[in-house]
Amino acid sequence: MKFTWTEVSQAAEYEYSYTCLNCGEVVASRSGKTTELSAEFTGLIAGTSARLTVRALPAEGGAIPSRAT
């Protein structure tokens, strides 16, 4: 299954964390960093629930502007 997200201005890379909701833990082998706007996972088990959290990371010494609400 492929997960995609929207580009964040001034992001150098994205850190993603895959959490198995059935077992309540982060699955390290399915978590990491990428410069792409997607992450693809194979071997997922039907009937299980999961959450993918993605965080934009700035370049070294940079900052990502926060959104005004």
PDB file with SEQRES, HELIX, SHEET and CRYST1 records, atoms N, CA, C and O in Angstrom:
SEQRES   1 A   69  MET LYS PHE THR TRP THR GLU VAL SER GLN ALA ALA GLU          
SEQRES   2 A   69  TYR GLU TYR SER TYR THR CYS LEU ASN CYS GLY GLU VAL          
SEQRES   3 A   69  VAL ALA SER ARG SER GLY LYS THR THR GLU LEU SER ALA          
SEQRES   4 A   69  GLU PHE THR GLY LEU ILE ALA GLY THR SER ALA ARG LEU          
SEQRES   5 A   69  THR VAL ARG ALA LEU PRO ALA GLU GLY GLY ALA ILE PRO          
SEQRES   6 A   69  SER ARG ALA THR                                              
HELIX    1 AA1 ALA A   28  ARG A   30  5                                   3    
SHEET    1 AA1 2 LYS A   2  THR A   4  0                                        
SHEET    2 AA1 2 SER A  38  GLU A  40 -1                                        
SHEET    1 AA2 3 GLY A  32  THR A  34  0                                        
SHEET    2 AA2 3 ALA A  11  CYS A  20 -1                                        
SHEET    3 AA2 3 ALA A  50  PRO A  58 -1                                        
CRYST1    1.000    1.000    1.000  90.00  90.00  90.00 P 1           1          
ATOM      1  N   MET A   1       0.844  -1.156   0.000  1.00  0.00           N  
ATOM      2  CA  MET A   1       0.000   0.000   0.000  1.00  0.00           C  
ATOM      3  C   MET A   1       0.899   1.232   0.000  1.00  0.00           C  
ATOM      4  O   MET A   1       1.908   1.277   0.704  1.00  0.00           O  
ATOM      5  N   LYS A   2       0.525   2.222  -0.793  1.00  0.00           N  
ATOM      6  CA  LYS A   2       1.312   3.439  -0.889  1.00  0.00           C  
ATOM      7  C   LYS A   2       0.563   4.589  -0.212  1.00  0.00           C  
ATOM      8  O   LYS A   2      -0.612   4.833  -0.488  1.00  0.00           O  
ATOM      9  N   PHE A   3       1.263   5.283   0.669  1.00  0.00           N  
ATOM     10  CA  PHE A   3       0.719   6.448   1.353  1.00  0.00           C  
ATOM     11  C   PHE A   3       1.391   7.685   0.771  1.00  0.00           C  
ATOM     12  O   PHE A   3       2.603   7.690   0.557  1.00  0.00           O  
ATOM     13  N   THR A   4       0.622   8.721   0.515  1.00  0.00           N  
ATOM     14  CA  THR A   4       1.178   9.963  -0.031  1.00  0.00           C  
ATOM     15  C   THR A   4       0.760  11.136   0.837  1.00  0.00           C  
ATOM     16  O   THR A   4      -0.227  11.061   1.569  1.00  0.00           O  
ATOM     17  N   TRP A   5       1.527  12.229   0.749  1.00  0.00           N  
ATOM     18  CA  TRP A   5       1.197  13.447   1.483  1.00  0.00           C  
ATOM     19  C   TRP A   5       1.566  14.651   0.630  1.00  0.00           C  
ATOM     20  O   TRP A   5       2.248  14.528  -0.387  1.00  0.00           O  
ATOM     21  N   THR A   6       1.105  15.805   1.060  1.00  0.00           N  
ATOM     22  CA  THR A   6       1.320  17.053   0.341  1.00  0.00           C  
ATOM     23  C   THR A   6       2.654  17.676   0.733  1.00  0.00           C  
ATOM     24  O   THR A   6       3.056  17.632   1.896  1.00  0.00           O  
ATOM     25  N   GLU A   7       3.323  18.248  -0.239  1.00  0.00           N  
ATOM     26  CA  GLU A   7       4.609  18.907   0.003  1.00  0.00           C  
ATOM     27  C   GLU A   7       4.458  20.062   0.985  1.00  0.00           C  
ATOM     28  O   GLU A   7       3.479  20.806   0.935  1.00  0.00           O  
ATOM     29  N   VAL A   8       5.421  20.204   1.863  1.00  0.00           N  
ATOM     30  CA  VAL A   8       5.468  21.309   2.819  1.00  0.00           C  
ATOM     31  C   VAL A   8       6.598  22.235   2.402  1.00  0.00           C  
ATOM     32  O   VAL A   8       7.731  21.797   2.205  1.00  0.00           O  
ATOM     33  N   SER A   9       6.284  23.515   2.270  1.00  0.00           N  
ATOM     34  CA  SER A   9       7.280  24.502   1.865  1.00  0.00           C  
ATOM     35  C   SER A   9       8.459  24.487   2.830  1.00  0.00           C  
ATOM     36  O   SER A   9       8.270  24.474   4.047  1.00  0.00           O  
ATOM     37  N   GLN A  10       9.661  24.491   2.293  1.00  0.00           N  
ATOM     38  CA  GLN A  10      10.928  24.543   3.022  1.00  0.00           C  
ATOM     39  C   GLN A  10      11.270  23.254   3.770  1.00  0.00           C  
ATOM     40  O   GLN A  10      12.182  23.241   4.598  1.00  0.00           O  
ATOM     41  N   ALA A  11      10.547  22.177   3.485  1.00  0.00           N  
ATOM     42  CA  ALA A  11      10.893  20.887   4.108  1.00  0.00           C  
ATOM     43  C   ALA A  11      12.030  20.247   3.324  1.00  0.00           C  
ATOM     44  O   ALA A  11      11.967  20.155   2.098  1.00  0.00           O  
ATOM     45  N   ALA A  12      13.063  19.807   4.024  1.00  0.00           N  
ATOM     46  CA  ALA A  12      14.188  19.124   3.390  1.00  0.00           C  
ATOM     47  C   ALA A  12      13.908  17.627   3.283  1.00  0.00           C  
ATOM     48  O   ALA A  12      14.344  16.972   2.336  1.00  0.00           O  
ATOM     49  N   GLU A  13      13.182  17.095   4.256  1.00  0.00           N  
ATOM     50  CA  GLU A  13      12.813  15.687   4.254  1.00  0.00           C  
ATOM     51  C   GLU A  13      11.616  15.476   5.169  1.00  0.00           C  
ATOM     52  O   GLU A  13      11.190  16.382   5.885  1.00  0.00           O  
ATOM     53  N   TYR A  14      11.091  14.269   5.127  1.00  0.00           N  
ATOM     54  CA  TYR A  14       9.912  13.922   5.915  1.00  0.00           C  
ATOM     55  C   TYR A  14      10.228  12.695   6.763  1.00  0.00           C  
ATOM     56  O   TYR A  14      10.843  11.737   6.294  1.00  0.00           O  
ATOM     57  N   GLU A  15       9.804  12.745   7.994  1.00  0.00           N  
ATOM     58  CA  GLU A  15       9.986  11.622   8.906  1.00  0.00           C  
ATOM     59  C   GLU A  15       8.622  10.968   9.086  1.00  0.00           C  
ATOM     60  O   GLU A  15       7.649  11.639   9.428  1.00  0.00           O  
ATOM     61  N   TYR A  16       8.549   9.663   8.856  1.00  0.00           N  
ATOM     62  CA  TYR A  16       7.265   8.985   9.002  1.00  0.00           C  
ATOM     63  C   TYR A  16       7.368   7.879  10.051  1.00  0.00           C  
ATOM     64  O   TYR A  16       8.415   7.263  10.248  1.00  0.00           O  
ATOM     65  N   SER A  17       6.245   7.658  10.705  1.00  0.00           N  
ATOM     66  CA  SER A  17       6.193   6.660  11.767  1.00  0.00           C  
ATOM     67  C   SER A  17       4.907   5.847  11.598  1.00  0.00           C  
ATOM     68  O   SER A  17       3.805   6.397  11.626  1.00  0.00           O  
ATOM     69  N   TYR A  18       5.058   4.570  11.428  1.00  0.00           N  
ATOM     70  CA  TYR A  18       3.941   3.648  11.230  1.00  0.00           C  
ATOM     71  C   TYR A  18       3.639   2.989  12.572  1.00  0.00           C  
ATOM     72  O   TYR A  18       4.499   2.330  13.156  1.00  0.00           O  
ATOM     73  N   THR A  19       2.423   3.169  13.052  1.00  0.00           N  
ATOM     74  CA  THR A  19       2.025   2.598  14.341  1.00  0.00           C  
ATOM     75  C   THR A  19       0.935   1.554  14.131  1.00  0.00           C  
ATOM     76  O   THR A  19      -0.089   1.823  13.503  1.00  0.00           O  
ATOM     77  N   CYS A  20       1.168   0.385  14.655  1.00  0.00           N  
ATOM     78  CA  CYS A  20       0.178  -0.687  14.630  1.00  0.00           C  
ATOM     79  C   CYS A  20      -0.826  -0.402  15.754  1.00  0.00           C  
ATOM     80  O   CYS A  20      -0.469  -0.451  16.931  1.00  0.00           O  
ATOM     81  N   LEU A  21      -2.075  -0.107  15.395  1.00  0.00           N  
ATOM     82  CA  LEU A  21      -3.063   0.220  16.422  1.00  0.00           C  
ATOM     83  C   LEU A  21      -3.550  -1.015  17.166  1.00  0.00           C  
ATOM     84  O   LEU A  21      -3.969  -0.920  18.320  1.00  0.00           O  
ATOM     85  N   ASN A  22      -3.497  -2.175  16.514  1.00  0.00           N  
ATOM     86  CA  ASN A  22      -3.914  -3.408  17.172  1.00  0.00           C  
ATOM     87  C   ASN A  22      -2.931  -3.816  18.268  1.00  0.00           C  
ATOM     88  O   ASN A  22      -3.322  -4.398  19.280  1.00  0.00           O  
ATOM     89  N   CYS A  23      -1.652  -3.505  18.055  1.00  0.00           N  
ATOM     90  CA  CYS A  23      -0.658  -3.904  19.048  1.00  0.00           C  
ATOM     91  C   CYS A  23      -0.124  -2.706  19.831  1.00  0.00           C  
ATOM     92  O   CYS A  23       0.621  -2.893  20.793  1.00  0.00           O  
ATOM     93  N   GLY A  24      -0.487  -1.473  19.443  1.00  0.00           N  
ATOM     94  CA  GLY A  24      -0.149  -0.285  20.215  1.00  0.00           C  
ATOM     95  C   GLY A  24       1.313   0.110  20.211  1.00  0.00           C  
ATOM     96  O   GLY A  24       1.788   0.710  21.175  1.00  0.00           O  
ATOM     97  N   GLU A  25       2.037  -0.211  19.150  1.00  0.00           N  
ATOM     98  CA  GLU A  25       3.449   0.166  19.135  1.00  0.00           C  
ATOM     99  C   GLU A  25       3.884   0.628  17.747  1.00  0.00           C  
ATOM    100  O   GLU A  25       3.270   0.288  16.736  1.00  0.00           O  
ATOM    101  N   VAL A  26       4.950   1.405  17.729  1.00  0.00           N  
ATOM    102  CA  VAL A  26       5.549   1.848  16.470  1.00  0.00           C  
ATOM    103  C   VAL A  26       6.296   0.668  15.870  1.00  0.00           C  
ATOM    104  O   VAL A  26       7.031  -0.029  16.569  1.00  0.00           O  
ATOM    105  N   VAL A  27       6.109   0.446  14.590  1.00  0.00           N  
ATOM    106  CA  VAL A  27       6.797  -0.637  13.899  1.00  0.00           C  
ATOM    107  C   VAL A  27       8.060  -0.041  13.265  1.00  0.00           C  
ATOM    108  O   VAL A  27       7.987   0.614  12.225  1.00  0.00           O  
ATOM    109  N   ALA A  28       9.199  -0.267  13.888  1.00  0.00           N  
ATOM    110  CA  ALA A  28      10.463   0.360  13.483  1.00  0.00           C  
ATOM    111  C   ALA A  28      10.819   0.077  12.034  1.00  0.00           C  
ATOM    112  O   ALA A  28      11.344   0.951  11.344  1.00  0.00           O  
ATOM    113  N   SER A  29      10.543  -1.128  11.566  1.00  0.00           N  
ATOM    114  CA  SER A  29      10.891  -1.487  10.197  1.00  0.00           C  
ATOM    115  C   SER A  29      10.045  -0.747   9.168  1.00  0.00           C  
ATOM    116  O   SER A  29      10.364  -0.768   7.979  1.00  0.00           O  
ATOM    117  N   ARG A  30       8.989  -0.104   9.598  1.00  0.00           N  
ATOM    118  CA  ARG A  30       8.108   0.648   8.701  1.00  0.00           C  
ATOM    119  C   ARG A  30       8.135   2.136   9.035  1.00  0.00           C  
ATOM    120  O   ARG A  30       7.199   2.861   8.698  1.00  0.00           O  
ATOM    121  N   SER A  31       9.172   2.588   9.679  1.00  0.00           N  
ATOM    122  CA  SER A  31       9.326   3.997  10.040  1.00  0.00           C  
ATOM    123  C   SER A  31      10.672   4.475   9.515  1.00  0.00           C  
ATOM    124  O   SER A  31      11.606   3.684   9.387  1.00  0.00           O  
ATOM    125  N   GLY A  32      10.776   5.765   9.212  1.00  0.00           N  
ATOM    126  CA  GLY A  32      12.051   6.262   8.708  1.00  0.00           C  
ATOM    127  C   GLY A  32      11.950   7.681   8.186  1.00  0.00           C  
ATOM    128  O   GLY A  32      11.062   8.439   8.576  1.00  0.00           O  
ATOM    129  N   LYS A  33      12.867   8.032   7.302  1.00  0.00           N  
ATOM    130  CA  LYS A  33      12.917   9.367   6.700  1.00  0.00           C  
ATOM    131  C   LYS A  33      13.020   9.226   5.194  1.00  0.00           C  
ATOM    132  O   LYS A  33      13.578   8.252   4.688  1.00  0.00           O  
ATOM    133  N   THR A  34      12.478  10.206   4.478  1.00  0.00           N  
ATOM    134  CA  THR A  34      12.545  10.217   3.027  1.00  0.00           C  
ATOM    135  C   THR A  34      12.452  11.646   2.503  1.00  0.00           C  
ATOM    136  O   THR A  34      11.936  12.535   3.180  1.00  0.00           O  
ATOM    137  N   THR A  35      12.953  11.853   1.302  1.00  0.00           N  
ATOM    138  CA  THR A  35      12.786  13.146   0.637  1.00  0.00           C  
ATOM    139  C   THR A  35      11.599  13.080  -0.331  1.00  0.00           C  
ATOM    140  O   THR A  35      11.214  14.092  -0.917  1.00  0.00           O  
ATOM    141  N   GLU A  36      11.035  11.907  -0.491  1.00  0.00           N  
ATOM    142  CA  GLU A  36       9.884  11.706  -1.380  1.00  0.00           C  
ATOM    143  C   GLU A  36       8.594  12.149  -0.683  1.00  0.00           C  
ATOM    144  O   GLU A  36       8.586  12.414   0.519  1.00  0.00           O  
ATOM    145  N   LEU A  37       7.514  12.224  -1.450  1.00  0.00           N  
ATOM    146  CA  LEU A  37       6.205  12.594  -0.896  1.00  0.00           C  
ATOM    147  C   LEU A  37       5.329  11.361  -0.722  1.00  0.00           C  
ATOM    148  O   LEU A  37       4.104  11.429  -0.823  1.00  0.00           O  
ATOM    149  N   SER A  38       5.985  10.230  -0.456  1.00  0.00           N  
ATOM    150  CA  SER A  38       5.232   8.995  -0.273  1.00  0.00           C  
ATOM    151  C   SER A  38       6.092   7.949   0.427  1.00  0.00           C  
ATOM    152  O   SER A  38       7.317   8.050   0.494  1.00  0.00           O  
ATOM    153  N   ALA A  39       5.402   6.951   0.940  1.00  0.00           N  
ATOM    154  CA  ALA A  39       6.060   5.774   1.513  1.00  0.00           C  
ATOM    155  C   ALA A  39       5.189   4.582   1.138  1.00  0.00           C  
ATOM    156  O   ALA A  39       3.961   4.650   1.194  1.00  0.00           O  
ATOM    157  N   GLU A  40       5.841   3.494   0.756  1.00  0.00           N  
ATOM    158  CA  GLU A  40       5.097   2.311   0.335  1.00  0.00           C  
ATOM    159  C   GLU A  40       5.451   1.139   1.237  1.00  0.00           C  
ATOM    160  O   GLU A  40       6.615   0.915   1.570  1.00  0.00           O  
ATOM    161  N   PHE A  41       4.427   0.402   1.621  1.00  0.00           N  
ATOM    162  CA  PHE A  41       4.612  -0.739   2.519  1.00  0.00           C  
ATOM    163  C   PHE A  41       4.022  -1.990   1.883  1.00  0.00           C  
ATOM    164  O   PHE A  41       2.958  -1.942   1.266  1.00  0.00           O  
ATOM    165  N   THR A  42       4.713  -3.096   2.036  1.00  0.00           N  
ATOM    166  CA  THR A  42       4.210  -4.385   1.572  1.00  0.00           C  
ATOM    167  C   THR A  42       4.051  -5.280   2.791  1.00  0.00           C  
ATOM    168  O   THR A  42       4.582  -4.987   3.862  1.00  0.00           O  
ATOM    169  N   GLY A  43       3.333  -6.349   2.623  1.00  0.00           N  
ATOM    170  CA  GLY A  43       3.181  -7.312   3.704  1.00  0.00           C  
ATOM    171  C   GLY A  43       2.238  -6.876   4.803  1.00  0.00           C  
ATOM    172  O   GLY A  43       2.294  -7.413   5.910  1.00  0.00           O  
ATOM    173  N   LEU A  44       1.369  -5.909   4.524  1.00  0.00           N  
ATOM    174  CA  LEU A  44       0.398  -5.493   5.540  1.00  0.00           C  
ATOM    175  C   LEU A  44      -0.646  -6.585   5.700  1.00  0.00           C  
ATOM    176  O   LEU A  44      -0.978  -7.282   4.741  1.00  0.00           O  
ATOM    177  N   ILE A  45      -1.158  -6.730   6.900  1.00  0.00           N  
ATOM    178  CA  ILE A  45      -2.099  -7.809   7.200  1.00  0.00           C  
ATOM    179  C   ILE A  45      -3.523  -7.269   7.167  1.00  0.00           C  
ATOM    180  O   ILE A  45      -3.844  -6.297   7.851  1.00  0.00           O  
ATOM    181  N   ALA A  46      -4.372  -7.905   6.367  1.00  0.00           N  
ATOM    182  CA  ALA A  46      -5.774  -7.499   6.252  1.00  0.00           C  
ATOM    183  C   ALA A  46      -6.459  -7.574   7.615  1.00  0.00           C  
ATOM    184  O   ALA A  46      -6.211  -8.489   8.401  1.00  0.00           O  
ATOM    185  N   GLY A  47      -7.320  -6.598   7.878  1.00  0.00           N  
ATOM    186  CA  GLY A  47      -8.080  -6.587   9.118  1.00  0.00           C  
ATOM    187  C   GLY A  47      -7.385  -5.901  10.281  1.00  0.00           C  
ATOM    188  O   GLY A  47      -7.961  -5.800  11.365  1.00  0.00           O  
ATOM    189  N   THR A  48      -6.164  -5.430  10.084  1.00  0.00           N  
ATOM    190  CA  THR A  48      -5.466  -4.708  11.146  1.00  0.00           C  
ATOM    191  C   THR A  48      -5.604  -3.206  10.914  1.00  0.00           C  
ATOM    192  O   THR A  48      -5.837  -2.769   9.787  1.00  0.00           O  
ATOM    193  N   SER A  49      -5.463  -2.435  11.953  1.00  0.00           N  
ATOM    194  CA  SER A  49      -5.547  -0.979  11.872  1.00  0.00           C  
ATOM    195  C   SER A  49      -4.181  -0.376  12.149  1.00  0.00           C  
ATOM    196  O   SER A  49      -3.412  -0.889  12.962  1.00  0.00           O  
ATOM    197  N   ALA A  50      -3.894   0.719  11.463  1.00  0.00           N  
ATOM    198  CA  ALA A  50      -2.604   1.372  11.637  1.00  0.00           C  
ATOM    199  C   ALA A  50      -2.752   2.874  11.452  1.00  0.00           C  
ATOM    200  O   ALA A  50      -3.742   3.350  10.896  1.00  0.00           O  
ATOM    201  N   ARG A  51      -1.752   3.613  11.926  1.00  0.00           N  
ATOM    202  CA  ARG A  51      -1.708   5.063  11.737  1.00  0.00           C  
ATOM    203  C   ARG A  51      -0.326   5.412  11.210  1.00  0.00           C  
ATOM    204  O   ARG A  51       0.687   4.918  11.705  1.00  0.00           O  
ATOM    205  N   LEU A  52      -0.299   6.271  10.200  1.00  0.00           N  
ATOM    206  CA  LEU A  52       0.960   6.765   9.671  1.00  0.00           C  
ATOM    207  C   LEU A  52       1.037   8.250   9.999  1.00  0.00           C  
ATOM    208  O   LEU A  52       0.185   9.033   9.579  1.00  0.00           O  
ATOM    209  N   THR A  53       2.054   8.627  10.745  1.00  0.00           N  
ATOM    210  CA  THR A  53       2.281  10.024  11.100  1.00  0.00           C  
ATOM    211  C   THR A  53       3.468  10.526  10.299  1.00  0.00           C  
ATOM    212  O   THR A  53       4.512   9.875  10.251  1.00  0.00           O  
ATOM    213  N   VAL A  54       3.309  11.687   9.669  1.00  0.00           N  
ATOM    214  CA  VAL A  54       4.380  12.266   8.858  1.00  0.00           C  
ATOM    215  C   VAL A  54       4.708  13.646   9.402  1.00  0.00           C  
ATOM    216  O   VAL A  54       3.814  14.443   9.685  1.00  0.00           O  
ATOM    217  N   ARG A  55       5.997  13.917   9.546  1.00  0.00           N  
ATOM    218  CA  ARG A  55       6.461  15.205  10.061  1.00  0.00           C  
ATOM    219  C   ARG A  55       7.472  15.781   9.076  1.00  0.00           C  
ATOM    220  O   ARG A  55       8.418  15.104   8.674  1.00  0.00           O  
ATOM    221  N   ALA A  56       7.259  17.049   8.689  1.00  0.00           N  
ATOM    222  CA  ALA A  56       8.190  17.731   7.796  1.00  0.00           C  
ATOM    223  C   ALA A  56       9.393  18.201   8.600  1.00  0.00           C  
ATOM    224  O   ALA A  56       9.245  18.776   9.678  1.00  0.00           O  
ATOM    225  N   LEU A  57      10.590  17.952   8.064  1.00  0.00           N  
ATOM    226  CA  LEU A  57      11.820  18.369   8.731  1.00  0.00           C  
ATOM    227  C   LEU A  57      12.528  19.426   7.881  1.00  0.00           C  
ATOM    228  O   LEU A  57      12.639  19.266   6.665  1.00  0.00           O  
ATOM    229  N   PRO A  58      13.006  20.500   8.506  1.00  0.00           N  
ATOM    230  CA  PRO A  58      13.704  21.550   7.758  1.00  0.00           C  
ATOM    231  C   PRO A  58      15.141  21.142   7.452  1.00  0.00           C  
ATOM    232  O   PRO A  58      15.670  20.185   8.018  1.00  0.00           O  
ATOM    233  N   ALA A  59      15.750  21.884   6.551  1.00  0.00           N  
ATOM    234  CA  ALA A  59      17.177  21.697   6.288  1.00  0.00           C  
ATOM    235  C   ALA A  59      17.939  22.088   7.549  1.00  0.00           C  
ATOM    236  O   ALA A  59      17.420  22.822   8.390  1.00  0.00           O  
ATOM    237  N   GLU A  60      19.169  21.599   7.679  1.00  0.00           N  
ATOM    238  CA  GLU A  60      20.019  21.913   8.843  1.00  0.00           C  
ATOM    239  C   GLU A  60      20.020  23.417   9.115  1.00  0.00           C  
ATOM    240  O   GLU A  60      20.351  24.212   8.235  1.00  0.00           O  
ATOM    241  N   GLY A  61      19.653  23.798  10.323  1.00  0.00           N  
ATOM    242  CA  GLY A  61      19.650  25.214  10.717  1.00  0.00           C  
ATOM    243  C   GLY A  61      18.454  25.998  10.206  1.00  0.00           C  
ATOM    244  O   GLY A  61      18.329  27.186  10.502  1.00  0.00           O  
ATOM    245  N   GLY A  62      17.574  25.363   9.448  1.00  0.00           N  
ATOM    246  CA  GLY A  62      16.411  26.051   8.906  1.00  0.00           C  
ATOM    247  C   GLY A  62      15.191  25.890   9.800  1.00  0.00           C  
ATOM    248  O   GLY A  62      15.251  25.275  10.865  1.00  0.00           O  
ATOM    249  N   ALA A  63      14.106  26.448   9.347  1.00  0.00           N  
ATOM    250  CA  ALA A  63      12.843  26.350  10.086  1.00  0.00           C  
ATOM    251  C   ALA A  63      11.702  26.250   9.085  1.00  0.00           C  
ATOM    252  O   ALA A  63      11.782  26.774   7.974  1.00  0.00           O  
ATOM    253  N   ILE A  64      10.665  25.583   9.488  1.00  0.00           N  
ATOM    254  CA  ILE A  64       9.451  25.487   8.681  1.00  0.00           C  
ATOM    255  C   ILE A  64       8.438  26.415   9.324  1.00  0.00           C  
ATOM    256  O   ILE A  64       8.111  26.247  10.499  1.00  0.00           O  
ATOM    257  N   PRO A  65       7.929  27.401   8.572  1.00  0.00           N  
ATOM    258  CA  PRO A  65       6.969  28.336   9.152  1.00  0.00           C  
ATOM    259  C   PRO A  65       5.705  27.618   9.601  1.00  0.00           C  
ATOM    260  O   PRO A  65       5.224  26.718   8.912  1.00  0.00           O  
ATOM    261  N   SER A  66       5.172  28.003  10.733  1.00  0.00           N  
ATOM    262  CA  SER A  66       3.932  27.411  11.207  1.00  0.00           C  
ATOM    263  C   SER A  66       2.765  28.087  10.496  1.00  0.00           C  
ATOM    264  O   SER A  66       2.865  29.228  10.044  1.00  0.00           O  
ATOM    265  N   ARG A  67       1.675  27.365  10.410  1.00  0.00           N  
ATOM    266  CA  ARG A  67       0.482  27.920   9.760  1.00  0.00           C  
ATOM    267  C   ARG A  67      -0.271  28.808  10.726  1.00  0.00           C  
ATOM    268  O   ARG A  67      -0.396  28.490  11.908  1.00  0.00           O  
ATOM    269  N   ALA A  68      -0.768  29.911  10.226  1.00  0.00           N  
ATOM    270  CA  ALA A  68      -1.627  30.789  11.034  1.00  0.00           C  
ATOM    271  C   ALA A  68      -3.015  30.151  11.090  1.00  0.00           C  
ATOM    272  O   ALA A  68      -3.503  29.632  10.086  1.00  0.00           O  
ATOM    273  N   THR A  69      -3.642  30.190  12.249  1.00  0.00           N  
ATOM    274  CA  THR A  69      -4.993  29.614  12.359  1.00  0.00           C  
ATOM    275  C   THR A  69      -6.002  30.682  12.603  1.00  0.00           C  
ATOM    276  O   THR A  69      -7.192  30.392  12.723  1.00  0.00           O  
TER     277      THR A  69                                                      
END                                                                             
